[in-house]
C-alpha cells in the first residue's frame, strides 16, 4: 500500500509541475481586435498572477546561468522556431531545465532510498532523474517546433492567395503583408505573427530582402524559405509578383495533394505489421483453437487403452 501511495503522489506532482510549466510557456492568444491595434508579436504575453509568479521564478533561476545571457546562443533560434520569441524566453527555458532536473533528481533519490539497496540506488536514481529533467524541455521544444512548422506549411497557400489579391487590388507589398497578417490571424496565427513581424522590420527601415531572409531563417521551414526566395527574386529583378505568387500557390497545393495521396497509399503497407503481429494471431486463436482442442482430445482418447 505505501508503494502505490508514493507512486501516485510522484505522478500527481510530476503532472502538476509539467502542467504549470506548459501554462506559462504557452503563448497567449490575442484577438483580432488586439491585432488590429498593432500589438507586437515580440511583446511579453499577458499572464495570470499565478503564471506570472511561476514565470518570474524560472526566469530568475535561469538568469544564474551564463548561457542565458549569450546573444549568439543557438537556443534563441530554436525557441523562436517553436514560437517563444519574447526576451525572457531563454532564461525561462534554462530555469525550467534546472527546476525539473532538481525536482526529478530529488524524487528519484527518494524512490531509490525507499525501494533500493543503499547508496548506489540513491545515486543512480538521482543521476537518472537529473538527466531526465534536464533533457525533457529540449524534447518539448523540438516537438513544439515541428508542430509549428507544420502549421506554417499548411498556411502558406492561403497567405499566397491573400497576398495576390492585395497586390492585384493595387496595394504595395508592405501594406499587403500587413493586411494578410490581419486577415489570417484568426485561422493561422503563427504565420500571421511572422508576417506581422516582417512588416514591423520593414517599418524600422530594414531592407525588404533582409527582413524576408530573417523570416526564412527564423522559422526554419523549407517552404517558407522558398516563398521568401521568390519574393526576394521578384523584388530584385523587378518582375510582377502577383502572377508568380499565384503560380507558386497552385504548385504548393498540387504538391500537398500529391503528398497526401502518397501517404494514403502507404497506409496499406504500414498496416501489415500490426495486422500480422496483433490481429492475425487472434484470428488464428479463434479459428484454429477449437479445432486444436478437438484434435488433442481425439488423440488423447486414441492413446488410452
Secondary structure, 3 states (H helix, E strand, C coil): CHHHHHHHHHHHHHHHHHHHHHHHHCCCCCCHHHHHCCCCCCCCCCCCHHHHHHHHHHHHHHCCCHHHHCCCCHHHHHHHHCCCCCCCHHHHHHHHHHHHHHHHHHHHHHHHHHHCCCHHHHHHHHHHHHHHHHHHHHHHHHHHHHHHHHHHHHHHHHHHHHHHHHHHCCCCHHHHHHHHHHHCCCCCHHHHHHHHHHHHHHHCCCCHHHHHHHHHHHHCCHHHHHHHHHHHHHHHHCCCHHHHHHHHHHHHHHHHHHHHHHHHHHHHHHHHHHHHHHHHHHHHHHHHHHHHHHHHHHHHHHHCC
